[in-house]
């Protein structure tokens, strides 16, 4: 028998978030990360004559660490501890310090588009290592998507977007890709036991501390650098570093390393488009076809 209290109580409505909603949120975050990281290649190339690679790397990480500290003061994320802290320090050294510095040096020898192509060998390394070491396996959609996107990268390289015959620059680009892949793999393991915001903040701070030997250069060069160059350094710290890495960590925490990293294969296509619009470097026919393949490959790799 129903009582009066049963009749008075309103029915409880459960708010269920569908997988499709979650997918669209992750997709939007990934798209923002790709655009911000692509813009970093353009900004680094544009201010290379005003700030040396070490000074730019340190300035970028200092700004990023301060921006993340401000967010952390509001959100108050848990601080990484134990094994998680060790892993966060590791990927801070590999990615925030090592990768950033080597990337800056590489763009002294290569144009932004070519550097982006070389760096984006990293997703292939991540997918292969994660498939074995992290036991993520090799889903057919991921492998097909990576193959299509990599074919697009090869076409962009074949089409040519600038000088890419400097052996030193090519070696540095490949080294940056290795540091990038290592950083992603270590970060993926760290995020199993650490908060995304806390881990990103500590990692960025570790990168800044590791780059402190370049502090005298930073102080000297910023004092005489054009205002646009300094603003570009601040932009790199706030957007491609702080904001993009928080979004990246959240997506990586909820997906496999291989699938998440495969999305960055679209970055060379975005860089080529930005180079065309901002730097006036017109892409070739092969470059445009390659860009379409990169985007199609990423879309296919994200299929369930």
N, C-alpha and C positions, 0 to 999 in steps of 0.2 A: 504494500500500500504506500502511495506517495504522501508524504507529509507536506504541511504548509511551507516548511523551510525548503523542501526540494523544489516546490513550485516557484518560490521567491528567488532562488538562486539562478542567475542567468547562466546560460550554457557557456562552457569554456571553449574558446577558439584557439587552437594551436597554430602558432605562426611557424610554418615550415619553409625553410629556405631551400629552394630547389637547386640541384646541381647545375642547371643551366645558368641561374643567377650567379652562382659562384664562378662559373666559367667566364662569364662576361666581365666580372670584376677583375679576375686575374688577367684576362685578355687586355682590358683597358690599362691595367698597371704595367703589363709587359710592353704595350705600345708606347707608353710614356717613357719607360726606361730606354727603349731602342732609340727614340728621337733624341733624348737627352744625351745618351752616349755617342750617338752619331754627331751631334753638335760639338761634342768635346774634341773630336778630330779636327774640325774646322777651326775652333777657337785656338787650339794648341798650335796649329800651323800658322794662324794669323798673327800670333804674338811672339813667335819664335825669335824674332830679331830684337825684341825688347827685354825678354827675360830668359836667362839661361835655363837649361833643362832641370838642374837641381833646385834652383831657386823657385821655379814655377811649380815643381812637384811639392816642395815644402809649403809654399804659399797656399796652394790648392788644398792640401790636407789640413793645414791650420784653420783655414776658413771653414772647411767641412766639419772638423772636430768641434769648432765653436757653435756652428749651426745645429749640429746634433746634440750638443750639450744643452742648448736652449730648449730643444724639443724634449730631451730627457728630464729636464727640471719640471716640465709640465706633466709628462706622462709617467715619470718615475718607474722605469722598467727595472726588473731585477738585474743585478750585476752578475756577469758570468763568473762561475766558480769552478775550482777543481780542474778536471780534464777539459771541460768546456772552455775555461779561460785559456788554457794552454793552446787549444785549437784556434781560438779567436786571435790570440797573439800571432800564431803561425800564419793565418790567412791575412792578418794585418800587414805582416812583413812581406808576404808574397805578392799581395794584390795592391794594397794602398801605397806601399813604399816601392817595392821592386818593379811591379808592372807600370806604375805611373811614371817612374823615373826613366825606365827603358823606352817606354812609348814616346816620351818627350824627346829623347835623344834620336829615336828612329825617325821622327818627323823632321829632323834637321837634314836627313839624307833622302827622304822619300816624300812624295805628296800625300795629302790626307787620304785620298781614295785608295792608293796602293797600300798604304800602311794599314788601313781598315781591312783590306782583303787578306793580308798576311796574318793579322791578329785573329781574324775569324776562322783560322784553322783550329783555334782552341775548342769550339763546340764539338768538332769531330773527336778530338782527344778526350774531352769530357765524356762524351757518349760511350766511347770504347772502354775507357777505364772504369766508369761508373757501371757499365753493363757487367763487368767481371768482378771488380773489387767491392762495389756497393750492392752487387747482385740485383741490379735493376733490370737486367735482361736486355734483349734487343727486339722490342716491338716492331712489327713490320711497318706500321705507319711512320714510326720514328726514323727507321733506316731509309725508307723510301724518301721521306721528306728531307733528310740530311743529304741524300744523294742528289736530289733535284736542286737543292739550294747550293750545294758545293759546285755543281755544274754551272750554276749561275755565277758564282764567284770566279770560276775559271774563265767564263766568257767575258766578264768585266775586265779581268786581267789581260785577256787576249785583245780586247778592244782598245785598252790603253786609256788612262786618264791623266797621264803625266809621266815624269821621268821615273822609271823603276828599274834601272840598270845598275844601281849602286850596290855592290856586294855587301858593304858594311851595313847599309840600311836594311837590306833583306835579312841579314843575319840577326839584326836587332829586332826586326819585326817578328821573326820566328821565336826569338827569346821571349819577347813580350807575350806571344801566344802561349808559350809553355808556362810562364808565370801566371797568366790569366787562368789557364786550365787547372793548374795546381791550386790556385786560390779558391776556385769554385768547388773543387772536390773537398778541400779541407773545410770550407765554409759549410757545405752540405752536411758533413758529419757534426760540426759544431752546433748547427741549428737544431739538432735532435734534442739537445738538452739546454739550449740557451734561448733567450728572448731575441727576436729579430732586431729590434731597436737597440737594445743594450749591446748586442754583439757588434752591430754596425758602428755604434759610437766608439766602443773600445777599440775595434779594429782600425778605425780612422785615426784615433789618438795614437795608437801604436805606430802607425805609418808616419805620422807627423814627428813622433819622437825619434824614429829611425832616421829621418831626413834632417835632423837638426844640425848636422855638420855643414849644411848649406845655408844656415841662418845668416852669416855675414854677407854672403852674396845676395840673399833676398833683401836685406836691409839696404844695401848699397844700390841695387838695381831698381828697387821700387821707388827710391828717392828721385831717380832721374827718368824713370819710365813714363811714357805718355799715359794720360789718364785712361784712355780706352783700353790700354794693355792691362792696367791694374784692375779695371772693372771686369775685364774678361777673366782674369785670375779669380776674382771674387765669384763670378758666375760659375766657373768650373767647380769651385768649392761648394757652393750652395746647391746647384742643380744637378750636374752630372755626378757629383760625389754624394752629398748628403741625401737629397731627395731620391735620386735614382737608386742609390744603394739600399735605402730603406725599403722601397717598393720591390727591388730585386730580391732582397732577403725574405720578404713576406711571400713572394711567389715561389721562391726556391724551397721555402719551408713546407709548402703545401703541394709540391710537385716533385718529380724526379729530377736529378741533376742533368741527365741527358736531354730530357724534353725541354727543360727551362733554358739550358745553354743553347739548344738548337735554334731557339727564337732569335738569338743574336746574329745568326747568319744573314738576317735581313739588314744588318747595320751597313755593310758596304753599299747596298743599293740606296739607302737613305743618304749616306755620305756623298755618293755620286750626284744625287739630286740636289743636295745642299751646295755642293761645289759648283754646280751649274748655276743655281740661283744667286749664291752669295759671292763666289769667287770668279764667276764667269767662265768656268771650265765646262764646255759643252760635252756631254757624253756621246760616245760613238753608238752606232747601231747595235753592235755586239754588247756594248755596255748597257743599253736600254733593255735588250732581250735578257741579258744576265740579271738585271735588276728584277724583272718580272719573275724569272725563275726563282730567285732568292725568296721573294715574297710568297710565291706559290708553294715552295718547299717548306717554308716555316708554317704556313697555314695547314699543309697536309700533316706535318709532324705533330701538330697540336690536336689532331683528331683522336678520339678515344678508340 
